[in-house]
C-alpha cells in the first residue's frame, strides 16, 4: 500500500510511494498537490520527502489507508507461474 524510500543516492524519489492506479492520480493530486510521478517508475506516485508539506501529507496518506480508501492500494496482476505451479493451484 505504502512504501517508504530513503536512499543516499538517487534521492529525488525519496519519500512515501503510493500504490495506486492512473485512474486515481487526479483525485489524489487534489488532496496531495505536491504528489508527483516517481522518476524511476513513471507510473507510480511519490509524496517526496523534500516537499514543504511532507509531514502533513504523510499523515493524511496514512489516514486514507487506515480508512480503507480505495484509491490507495493496488491489486497486482496475477503472475503466470510454471506449468507445475499451475497444476497445484
C-alpha distance (Angstrom), angle and dihedral (degrees) to the residues before:
residue distance angle dihedral
X1 . . .
X2 3.80 . .
X3 3.78 127.8 .
X4 3.79 124.5 -165.7
X5 3.81 116.6 -145.2
X6 3.81 125.3 -171.0
X7 3.80 111.5 160.0
X8 3.79 126.5 162.8
X9 3.79 92.7 -139.6
X10 3.78 122.3 48.5
X11 3.79 92.8 22.1
X12 3.83 95.0 169.4
X13 3.81 89.9 89.3
X14 3.81 96.6 45.1
X15 3.77 114.7 124.9
X16 3.78 135.3 58.2
X17 3.77 116.5 -25.2
X18 3.79 112.9 -150.7
X19 3.78 119.5 -145.0
X20 3.79 101.2 -140.4
X21 3.78 141.3 126.1
X22 3.80 130.8 -109.0
X23 3.80 91.3 -106.9
X24 3.82 89.5 66.4
X25 3.82 99.3 44.4
X26 3.80 95.8 91.9
X27 3.81 96.0 49.5
X28 3.81 92.0 43.9
X29 3.80 90.6 49.0
X30 3.81 88.8 58.0
X31 3.82 87.9 58.2
X32 3.81 94.8 37.3
X33 3.83 107.1 35.5
X34 3.82 91.7 178.3
X35 3.82 94.5 51.4
X36 3.79 111.7 118.7
X37 3.77 141.3 169.1
X38 3.77 116.5 -79.1
X39 3.81 108.1 -108.8
X40 3.80 95.8 -138.4
X41 3.85 93.9 44.4
X42 3.81 105.5 30.2
X43 3.82 96.5 -165.0
X44 3.80 97.1 54.6
X45 3.79 123.7 79.4
X46 3.80 132.7 -130.8
X47 3.76 136.6 -162.9
X48 3.79 94.6 -146.2
X49 3.78 117.4 -134.1
X50 3.80 90.6 -138.0
X51 3.83 94.1 57.3
X52 3.80 115.6 112.7
X53 3.82 91.3 -124.0
X54 3.82 97.4 43.5
X55 3.82 98.1 120.6
X56 3.80 93.2 47.3
X57 3.83 92.3 44.2
X58 3.82 91.3 48.8
X59 3.79 92.0 54.3
X60 3.79 91.7 45.1
X61 3.82 91.4 50.6
X62 3.81 89.7 51.7
X63 3.80 90.1 49.7
X64 3.82 90.6 52.2
X65 3.80 90.8 48.3
X66 3.81 93.0 48.8
X67 3.81 90.9 47.2
X68 3.81 89.8 55.7
X69 3.81 94.9 -114.6
X70 3.81 105.0 -174.6
X71 3.81 91.2 -141.6
X72 3.79 91.6 67.8
X73 3.77 112.9 69.9
X74 3.74 133.4 36.0
X75 3.78 128.6 -142.5
X76 3.80 106.9 -134.9
X77 3.76 120.8 -127.8
X78 3.77 114.7 -97.2
X79 3.78 111.7 -92.3
X80 3.75 119.5 -128.5
X81 3.77 107.7 -129.8
X82 3.76 131.1 -168.6
X83 3.78 119.4 -70.5
X84 3.81 89.8 -102.4
X85 3.80 92.0 54.6
X86 3.82 91.7 50.4
X87 3.79 91.0 50.1
X88 3.81 90.1 63.4
X89 3.80 97.6 46.4
